[in-house]
Amino acid sequence: LSGARMKEAISWGKVKEKAKHVTVEGDATVLFPLLIASLFERIR
């Protein structure tokens, strides 16, 4: 959501209030490689 918090997305109607969600705070240069590694692991 481009940096917007889930609370904001819910108030804008972009996410349902009862939807499951997780907020991860961190630097993209650290988190992106971890996400890609996880994706490749799932594909295998």
N, C-alpha and C positions, 0 to 999 in steps of 0.2 A: 504494500500500500504506500509505497514511496515515502516511508518515514513516518506516516501517520500512525498513531496508536490505535489499537483495536477499539477502544472506547469511541474514538472519533468515527471510525468506519461504521460502527453500530449506529451511532447517532445520525449518520448520513444515509443509512439504509443500505449500505454496500455489503454488510455482513449481518446475518440474523442474530438476534440477541442470544438465542439458545445454541448457536453454533459452537462447536469445539474449536478452540484456537490456542496457539502458543505464541508467546512473544520471546524472541531471542535478541538480546542486545549484544553487539560486538562489532568488530571491524570486518569489513567485507574481505580484506586481504587475508584474514585469518579464517573466517567462516566459509568463504566460497570454496577453497580447496577441500575442506572437510566435507562439504555437501557433495561435491563432485566425486570424491573418493567413496562416499557412501552410496551414491548412485551407481557407480561402476561395480561395487560389491553386490548390490541387489541384482544387477543385470547378469552377473556371473552365475 
